[in-house]
Amino acid sequence: MCQKLLADARLYGFLFECDKDMAAEARAAGCDCGGVLHVGDYPRKPRGGPAERGPEHERRLSFCCNREGCRSRVTPPSVRFLGRRVYLGAVVVLVSAMLHGPAPKRVTALAALIGASRRTLERWRRWWRTTFAESVFWKAVGGRFARPLARGRLPRSLLERFGGDERDRLVATLRFLLPITTSARNASAS
């Protein structure tokens, strides 16, 4: 089922609409200096997901202040991109969740599915279990769950805490991760 979700163009269209909504809120809030925010999207070359994605999926929604002397960039959080990672956020979360256990056959199949190397998948797995699990963000919010999440099963244990079908759980997880998709300054602006 996860493999179908990875290839579902409607999912990525929905995530783009979510990003557009958050971008509209950030733009309406304006810059901290009181200036007006103008579109300042920048190109991304995301990997993973369905091949039939449109060109809008290759842009990170962002804004730039019009006030001379400020020119600050405001990049709202995103459910499509997981920070600066090259692969789409949904791909990183789902594939990492499917990596549970060191079965070489599974790793090989997942690597082929999304066009990633085995080393990349292992790096994601390590990131979830170390960098993410030790992050300030996780230390602040990880304890909010009624039962502690199994660090060694991240992100699967996180996905399992949200209700609904597989797609709903993925979207809820991506929304939960919003604060780590942009800098703290930008996150507070939206």
PyMOL commands that set and color helices and strands:
alter all, ss='L'
color gray80, all
select helices_A, chain A and resi 2-6+9-29+55-58+89-98+104-114+118-132+136-144+151-153+156-159+166-176+178-181+184-189
alter helices_A, ss='H'
color red, helices_A
select strands_A, chain A and resi 37-39+42-43+59-60+63-65+73-74
alter strands_A, ss='S'
color yellow, strands_A
deselect
rebuild
show_as cartoon
